Amino acid sequence: MPRLGALVKQAAVKIAAFLFNVLYALCKVGGRRKEVVFVTRQASEPSDDFLALGSAYEDAGYKVVYLSQRLTKKAALAYAVLVIKEIYHVAKCQVCVIDRYDPVISLLHLKTMPVEVMSGEDYVRFAEVPVEPVVIQLWHAFGAFKKFGYQSVDTAEGHPLSEMELFEIHRNYTWVVCSGEGARRPFAEAFGYPVSRMLPIGRPEYKTLCEERARLDAGEQAQPRRERIRVLFAPTVRKYDKSVHPFAELFAIRETFLNQDVFEEIWSFHPLDVGEAVIGGVPPTLENADVVITDYSSIVYEAYLLGKPVFFYTPDLEHYMDTPGLNANPVELSPTLVAETLEELVGCMDAYAKDPTGYDWAAFETFVGQSFEGAAKDPAQALVTRTGSCE
């Protein structure tokens, strides 16, 4: 039966790819227009990144189309309609922007050109990139904290390599946007492209966060001192249902392990963990927090840009190093910010409450490293300028 199931899946993918490409060929009749299409399957409305980049493309004379539909069982029909619209607009547009893996893009036969693969890039799976249209992967996370994509194949938190190859996951990107120079190589490995295809100019949210930090530093949003320290608990998503989840265990004993006279707890599990839509933009819970406690979530980079201190709670580090794996290990890079037991976590928070000025910012800087090196002051404008072509 497993073998039969695999054959059925292979046949279904081939049929879908055939139908996609027939429709794509028909829609290409009449040529392309100066249009950019934004597509997401994670929410029913475009993210702040998409809106900012769309505005920049509008200023450059492009017609902007947003296609947003959260993929759920109840919305299967609506998603099918989205796929048809997507194929039509990909056939007509000059630029297509996505923020996650998109099966339509991966299975279409787009016009491509070869790109050079340098020595040491033996991980490369895709040595051709689209020319028509230009396809931009505006990945939704900053930095390269945990491994993903082709870095984590055949692990419990990743996908089987056979499935990645069947669906040709992450095929057909002209450019992949990353947060900075420090993220280029990990992103290249995760997506399977040469490093030269990684654009280290940042997402539009980078500008928003930097401007917010500048306002905070200038005292424009100074607020009276709170009676209690607001602590945001923000773990990463656990895709594998049998993975250990220390934050779920913490949540079960919430309001008992921290002094409630000193701390106010804010809990923010990943939307995919609790069955909610992934909303783009700066999480309001982060803006309202004084301190962040996470495990392996990329929220650490957003917190850094806002000047929010972060502590890592990693009792499952050994397990997580195996699946999916880490590009940046906080125990090695910033051990003074890591708690591997509940007792150590409580100790870290009590010490912070007694002396917030004693927070080890140098250790935090070491962890972030070159994640934002080279990022553009206005990523949206830089993206429009750079990604209007495949060169």
C-alpha positions as CSV (number, residue, x, y, z in Angstrom):
1,M,0.0,0.0,0.0
2,P,2.7,2.6,0.8
3,R,4.2,2.0,-2.7
4,L,0.8,2.3,-4.3
5,G,0.2,5.6,-2.4
6,A,3.6,6.9,-3.6
7,L,2.7,6.0,-7.2
8,V,-0.7,7.7,-6.9
9,K,1.0,10.9,-5.5
10,Q,3.5,10.9,-8.4
11,A,0.7,10.5,-10.9
12,A,-1.3,13.3,-9.3
13,V,1.7,15.7,-9.3
14,K,2.4,14.9,-13.0
15,I,-1.2,15.5,-14.0
16,A,-1.3,18.8,-12.0
17,A,2.0,20.0,-13.6
18,F,0.6,19.1,-17.1
19,L,-2.6,21.0,-16.5
20,F,-0.8,24.0,-15.0
21,N,1.5,24.2,-18.0
22,V,-1.3,23.9,-20.6
23,L,-3.2,26.7,-18.9
24,Y,0.0,28.7,-18.6
25,A,0.7,28.3,-22.3
26,L,-2.8,29.4,-23.2
27,C,-2.6,32.5,-20.9
28,K,0.7,33.6,-22.4
29,V,-1.0,34.3,-25.8
30,G,-1.1,38.1,-26.2
31,G,2.2,38.7,-24.4
32,R,3.1,40.3,-21.1
33,R,2.3,43.6,-19.6
34,K,4.0,45.8,-17.0
35,E,2.6,44.0,-14.0
36,V,3.8,42.6,-10.7
37,V,1.8,39.9,-8.9
38,F,2.2,39.0,-5.2
39,V,1.0,35.5,-4.1
40,T,0.7,34.0,-0.6
41,R,-1.0,30.8,0.6
42,Q,-0.6,31.7,4.3
43,A,-3.1,34.5,4.8
44,S,-6.2,35.9,3.2
45,E,-4.7,39.4,2.9
46,P,-1.3,40.7,1.7
47,S,1.5,41.2,4.3
48,D,3.0,44.5,5.2
49,D,6.0,43.5,3.2
50,F,3.9,42.9,0.1
51,L,2.0,46.2,0.5
52,A,5.3,48.2,0.9
53,L,6.9,46.5,-2.1
54,G,3.7,46.8,-4.1
55,S,3.6,50.6,-3.4
56,A,7.2,50.9,-4.6
57,Y,6.4,49.0,-7.8
58,E,3.4,51.2,-8.4
59,D,5.6,54.2,-8.1
60,A,7.8,52.6,-10.8
61,G,4.8,52.3,-13.2
62,Y,3.8,48.7,-12.6
63,K,0.2,47.4,-12.2
64,V,0.1,45.6,-8.9
65,V,-2.0,42.5,-8.3
66,Y,-2.3,40.8,-4.9
67,L,-3.5,37.2,-4.7
68,S,-3.9,36.0,-1.1
69,Q,-5.7,32.9,0.1
70,R,-5.0,31.0,3.3
71,L,-4.9,27.3,2.4
72,T,-7.2,25.3,4.6
73,K,-9.5,22.3,4.0
74,K,-12.6,24.6,4.2
75,A,-11.0,26.9,1.7
76,A,-10.0,24.3,-0.9
77,L,-12.3,25.6,-3.6
78,A,-11.2,29.2,-3.0
79,Y,-7.6,28.0,-3.2
80,A,-8.3,26.2,-6.5
81,V,-9.6,29.5,-7.9
82,L,-6.5,31.3,-6.6
83,V,-4.3,28.8,-8.5
84,I,-6.1,29.5,-11.8
85,K,-5.7,33.3,-11.2
86,E,-2.1,32.8,-10.2
87,I,-1.3,30.9,-13.4
88,Y,-3.0,33.6,-15.5
89,H,-1.1,36.5,-13.9
90,V,2.2,34.6,-13.9
91,A,1.7,34.3,-17.7
92,K,1.0,38.0,-18.0
93,C,3.3,39.7,-15.5
94,Q,6.9,40.8,-15.6
95,V,7.6,40.1,-11.9
96,C,6.1,37.6,-9.5
97,V,6.7,37.8,-5.7
98,I,6.1,34.9,-3.3
99,D,6.8,34.6,0.4
100,R,7.0,30.8,0.9
101,Y,7.1,27.6,-1.2
102,D,4.6,27.8,-4.0
103,P,3.8,24.6,-5.9
104,V,2.4,26.5,-8.9
105,I,5.7,28.4,-9.4
106,S,7.8,25.2,-8.9
107,L,5.8,23.1,-11.4
108,L,5.5,25.7,-14.3
109,H,7.9,25.6,-17.2
110,L,9.2,29.1,-17.2
111,K,11.7,30.6,-19.6
112,T,15.0,30.3,-17.9
113,M,18.7,31.1,-18.2
114,P,21.7,29.2,-16.8
115,V,23.7,30.7,-13.8
116,E,27.2,30.1,-12.8
117,V,27.9,27.7,-9.9
118,M,31.1,28.5,-8.1
119,S,33.6,26.1,-6.5
120,G,32.3,24.9,-3.1
121,E,28.7,25.2,-4.1
122,D,28.2,21.5,-4.5
123,Y,24.8,21.7,-2.7
124,V,23.2,23.6,-5.7
125,R,20.2,21.9,-7.2
126,F,18.9,24.7,-9.4
127,A,21.5,26.2,-11.9
128,E,18.8,27.8,-14.1
129,V,16.7,30.8,-13.0
130,P,13.6,32.3,-14.6
131,V,13.9,35.2,-17.1
132,E,10.1,35.5,-17.9
133,P,8.8,36.4,-15.4
134,V,11.4,37.4,-12.8
135,V,10.4,35.4,-9.7
136,I,11.3,36.8,-6.3
137,Q,11.3,34.7,-3.2
138,L,10.7,37.3,-0.4
139,W,11.2,34.7,2.4
140,H,9.1,35.6,5.5
141,A,11.8,35.2,8.2
142,F,14.8,37.3,9.0
143,G,18.2,35.8,9.5
144,A,19.0,32.1,9.3
145,F,18.6,30.8,12.9
146,K,17.3,27.3,12.2
147,K,17.9,25.1,9.2
148,F,15.1,24.7,6.6
149,G,14.4,23.7,3.1
150,Y,17.1,21.4,1.6
151,Q,19.2,21.9,4.8
152,S,16.7,19.8,6.8
153,V,15.6,17.1,4.4
154,D,14.8,13.7,5.8
155,T,14.4,15.0,9.3
156,A,11.3,14.8,11.4
157,E,10.8,18.6,11.1
158,G,11.7,18.7,7.4
159,H,10.4,17.0,4.3
160,P,11.6,13.7,2.7
161,L,14.0,14.4,-0.1
162,S,11.9,12.3,-2.4
163,E,8.9,14.6,-1.8
164,M,11.1,17.7,-2.3
165,E,12.2,16.3,-5.6
166,L,8.8,15.2,-6.7
167,F,7.3,18.6,-6.2
168,E,10.5,20.3,-7.3
169,I,10.2,22.4,-4.2
170,H,11.8,25.9,-4.4
171,R,12.4,25.6,-8.2
172,N,12.1,28.7,-10.4
173,Y,13.4,31.6,-8.3
174,T,15.3,34.3,-10.0
175,W,16.2,36.0,-6.8
176,V,15.9,35.0,-3.1
177,V,15.9,38.0,-0.7
178,C,17.7,37.5,2.6
179,S,18.3,39.9,5.6
180,G,22.0,40.5,5.0
181,E,25.4,39.0,4.1
182,G,25.4,36.6,7.1
183,A,22.3,34.9,5.8
184,R,23.4,34.4,2.2
185,R,25.1,31.0,2.4
186,P,22.5,29.4,4.7
187,F,19.7,30.6,2.5
188,A,21.5,29.4,-0.6
189,E,21.8,26.0,0.9
190,A,18.2,25.9,2.0
191,F,16.8,26.9,-1.4
192,G,19.4,25.1,-3.5
193,Y,20.8,28.0,-5.5
194,P,24.2,29.6,-5.9
195,V,25.0,32.3,-3.4
196,S,25.0,34.9,-6.2
197,R,21.2,34.5,-6.4
198,M,20.7,35.6,-2.8
199,L,20.0,39.3,-2.4
200,P,21.2,40.5,1.0
201,I,19.2,43.7,1.0
202,G,16.5,42.8,3.5
203,R,12.7,42.7,3.6
204,P,10.7,46.0,3.7
205,E,9.9,45.3,7.3
206,Y,13.6,46.0,8.0
207,K,13.0,49.7,7.3
208,T,9.9,49.7,9.5
209,L,11.7,48.2,12.4
210,C,14.7,50.6,12.1
211,E,12.4,53.6,12.0
212,E,10.5,52.3,15.1
213,R,13.8,51.8,16.9
214,A,14.9,55.4,16.0
215,R,11.7,56.8,17.4
216,L,12.1,54.8,20.6
217,D,15.7,55.9,20.9
218,A,14.6,59.5,20.4
219,G,12.0,59.2,23.1
220,E,9.1,60.0,20.9
221,Q,7.1,57.1,22.3
222,A,8.4,57.3,25.9
223,Q,5.9,55.7,28.2
224,P,5.7,55.7,32.0
225,R,7.5,52.9,33.7
226,R,5.3,49.8,34.0
227,E,4.8,48.2,37.4
228,R,5.6,44.8,36.0
229,I,8.1,43.7,33.3
230,R,6.3,42.3,30.2
231,V,7.8,39.0,29.2
232,L,7.0,37.7,25.7
233,F,7.2,33.9,25.3
234,A,7.5,33.3,21.6
235,P,8.6,29.8,20.5
236,T,9.1,28.6,17.0
237,V,6.7,26.3,15.2
238,R,6.9,22.5,15.8
239,K,5.9,20.9,12.5
240,Y,6.3,17.3,13.8
241,D,3.5,16.3,16.2
242,K,5.9,14.1,18.2
243,S,8.5,16.8,18.7
244,V,9.2,17.8,22.3
245,H,7.7,21.3,23.0
246,P,9.2,22.8,26.1
247,F,7.2,26.0,25.8
248,A,3.9,24.0,25.8
249,E,5.1,22.5,29.1
250,L,5.9,26.0,30.4
251,F,2.5,27.2,29.3
252,A,0.9,24.5,31.4
253,I,2.4,26.0,34.5
254,R,2.2,29.6,33.5
255,E,1.9,32.2,36.2
256,T,3.6,29.9,38.6
257,F,7.3,29.8,37.8
258,L,7.8,33.6,37.5
259,N,7.0,36.1,40.3
260,Q,3.7,37.6,39.2
261,D,4.4,40.7,41.2
262,V,7.4,41.4,39.1
263,F,6.6,39.9,35.7
264,E,3.6,40.0,33.3
265,E,3.5,37.1,30.9
266,I,2.6,37.4,27.2
267,W,2.2,34.2,25.3
268,S,2.5,34.0,21.5
269,F,2.8,30.6,20.0
270,H,3.5,30.4,16.3
271,P,0.3,30.8,14.2
272,L,0.9,27.5,12.5
273,D,1.1,25.8,15.9
274,V,-2.4,27.0,16.9
275,G,-4.1,26.9,13.5
276,E,-4.2,30.6,12.8
277,A,-3.4,32.6,9.7
278,V,0.2,33.9,9.4
279,I,-0.1,37.7,9.5
280,G,2.7,39.7,8.1
281,G,4.2,42.6,9.8
282,V,5.7,43.4,13.2
283,P,3.9,41.3,15.9
284,P,2.0,43.7,18.3
285,T,3.0,41.4,21.1
286,L,6.7,42.2,20.4
287,E,6.2,45.9,20.3
288,N,4.5,45.7,23.7
289,A,7.1,43.5,25.3
290,D,10.0,44.5,27.5
291,V,11.9,41.1,27.2
292,V,11.6,38.2,24.8
293,I,12.1,34.5,25.6
294,T,12.3,32.2,22.6
295,D,13.9,29.0,21.6
296,Y,14.7,29.0,17.9
297,S,12.3,31.6,16.4
298,S,13.4,34.2,13.9
299,I,11.5,36.8,16.1
300,V,15.0,37.1,17.8
301,Y,16.1,39.2,14.8
302,E,13.1,41.5,15.0
303,A,13.6,41.9,18.7
304,Y,17.2,42.8,18.0
305,L,16.3,45.5,15.6
306,L,13.8,47.0,18.1
307,G,16.4,46.8,20.9
308,K,14.5,44.3,22.9
309,P,16.6,41.9,25.1
310,V,16.2,38.2,24.3
311,F,16.9,35.1,26.4
312,F,16.9,31.6,24.9
313,Y,15.2,28.7,26.6
314,T,16.6,25.5,25.0
315,P,16.1,22.4,27.1
316,D,15.6,20.4,23.9
317,L,18.7,21.7,22.1
318,E,20.2,18.3,21.4
319,H,17.0,17.1,19.9
320,Y,16.6,20.3,17.8
321,M,20.1,20.1,16.5
322,D,19.1,16.8,14.9
323,T,15.8,18.0,13.5
324,P,15.7,20.3,11.8
325,G,19.1,21.6,12.9
326,L,20.6,25.1,13.5
327,N,22.6,27.5,11.5
328,A,23.3,29.6,14.6
329,N,23.7,27.8,18.0
330,P,23.0,30.2,20.9
331,V,24.8,28.0,23.4
332,E,28.0,28.4,21.3
333,L,27.5,32.1,20.3
334,S,25.8,33.6,23.4
335,P,25.9,31.2,26.3
336,T,25.2,34.0,28.9
337,L,21.7,34.4,27.4
338,V,20.8,30.7,27.4
339,A,18.8,28.8,29.9
340,E,18.7,25.0,29.5
341,T,16.5,24.3,32.5
342,L,13.5,25.9,34.1
343,E,15.6,26.8,37.1
344,E,18.2,28.6,34.9
345,L,15.4,30.5,33.1
346,V,13.9,31.7,36.4
347,G,17.4,32.7,37.5
348,C,18.0,34.7,34.3
349,M,14.7,36.6,34.7
350,D,15.3,37.3,38.4
351,A,18.7,38.7,37.6
352,Y,17.3,40.8,34.7
353,A,14.6,42.2,37.0
354,K,17.2,43.2,39.6
355,D,19.5,44.9,37.1
356,P,18.2,45.4,33.5
357,T,21.3,47.3,32.7
358,G,23.3,44.2,33.3
359,Y,21.9,42.5,30.2
360,D,24.7,41.1,28.0
361,W,24.1,43.1,24.8
362,A,27.6,42.0,23.5
363,A,26.5,38.4,23.6
364,F,23.3,39.3,21.7
365,E,25.4,41.2,19.1
366,T,27.6,38.1,18.7
367,F,24.5,35.9,18.1
368,V,23.1,38.2,15.4
369,G,26.5,38.6,13.8
370,Q,26.3,39.7,10.1
371,S,22.6,38.8,9.7
372,F,21.9,42.4,8.6
373,E,25.2,43.4,7.1
374,G,24.6,45.2,3.7
375,A,20.8,45.6,4.2
376,A,19.4,48.5,2.3
377,K,17.9,51.5,4.1
378,D,14.8,51.2,1.9
379,P,14.6,47.5,0.9
380,A,11.4,48.0,-1.1
381,Q,13.0,50.6,-3.3
382,A,16.2,48.6,-3.6
383,L,14.2,45.5,-4.6
384,V,12.3,47.3,-7.3
385,T,15.6,48.7,-8.7
386,R,17.5,45.4,-8.5
387,T,14.8,42.7,-9.2
388,G,13.3,44.3,-12.3
389,S,15.6,42.0,-14.3
390,C,17.3,38.6,-14.0
391,E,20.8,40.2,-14.2
